[in-house]
Amino acid sequence: MDLGISGKVALVTGGSAGIGLAAAKSLAREGCNVCVSAREPEKLADAVVELQEFGTVVHAVLADVEDPSAARRVVEETRDVLGPVDILVANAGGPPPGRFDEVGLAEWDVAVQRNLLGTVRLAHAVLPEMRSRGWGRIITITSRSAREALDGLVLSNATRSAVAGVVRSLAREVGRDGVLVNNVLPGPIDTERLRRVAGDDEVLRRRAEEVPVGRIGRAEEVGDVVAFLAGERASFVNGVSLLVDGGESRVIA
């Protein structure tokens, strides 16, 4: 399926590993020129090597979206090297687990900066040019916790839900300008973060049994959903929070 985005410029934050890298690969496979940003230089360099295999132009920016100045800097550098951003994939590592009485205000500050305000700043930075050109895609990566509160993940439940609210509001405000805004909610996906939280293979095996399709998801399965939402084939999809969780959520959409 030709998604109609060959030659578009995509910016993927948190793009050096996991779901972010998978999204960048799916977009590069569709012919997008891709800028990836992340916090760890070694992983970022490795990601560039992998993305270059698709034959499009690849650029990398070392940045942490928790830094208030990072969003504009990343967007400006992407523009300088590749051109104005057509597709923004706002992705950041999830906040640490914990119940309400186990996390302090400092941890709340970090989670809000990284997982909410980082996305807001990125959207602010790309929107003016998207609206002036009459075309753009903003895709946020959050979590199933944006739809259904998960035990022991109060920081994720709160910040991911807030991002979903921003997506719904922004989609209504900029849709007439040709800019579509959507949110992807992964469930259990085989990434470093999931394995770190799970702790061992037995926990992962039990986790897989909880999913109706009987397995943990693959990062590329989320990446391909991101690419579809970025494409022309999804031109009437706006303001949604799309679960990619193998049917695990019990909440009616």
Disulfide bonds with the S-S distance in Angstrom:
none
